[in-house]
Amino acid sequence: MTKAIYAGSFDPITNGHVDIINRAKGIFDFVYVAVSHNLNKTAFFTIDERISLINGIFKDDPKVECNGLEGLLVDYAQKKGVSILIRGLRAVSDFDVEFQMSLTNRELAPKIDTVFLMTDSKYSYLSSSLVKELVHLKADIEDFVPSHVKDALKEKLK
Ligand code: ADP
């Protein structure tokens, strides 16, 4: 059984993330979605809220499990017996930081590889930050996030 981990801040999960998870499910037998705190970003939802939003999509999916991630991703991967990390790529602009991160992870754990999946072109400009900005501006985010995520964003802003 080939398992992979898709880690990120998912604050909140967008249709771009969902697209990557669905693509990963087509390649791997099982996908762990690991929700982490990103020190460089201010959190909007708590880790538990983000997990619950992801579970709102995948909780009945036997190929997906979502958990919080504390500490090093490679330690978590080794604990789960997983040697493949998934990251999504939107545009060339993602490459620098992803390149640096994947080589750092390889330095920390040489047997763990990162697999990059290209998003659908219609999500190539989409990010959690953009969605939050649009919600603040009261724009329609219908096409960018699942409907329960849209409701949660609106509720959080009240
Ligand atoms: P992080 O803070 O770890 O970058 P994100 O939630 O922003 O967490 O992103 C997690 C992963 O999902 C990253 O690999 C990122 O490039 C990817 N990603 C984010 N948005 C999209 C999108 N619209 N399409 C495909 N991949 C995406």
Residues whose N, C-alpha, C, O or C-beta is under 5 A from the ligand:
A	BS01	ADP	A7 G8 S9 F10 D11 G16 H17 I20 N38 R87 G88 L89 R90 D94 T119 Y123 L126 S127
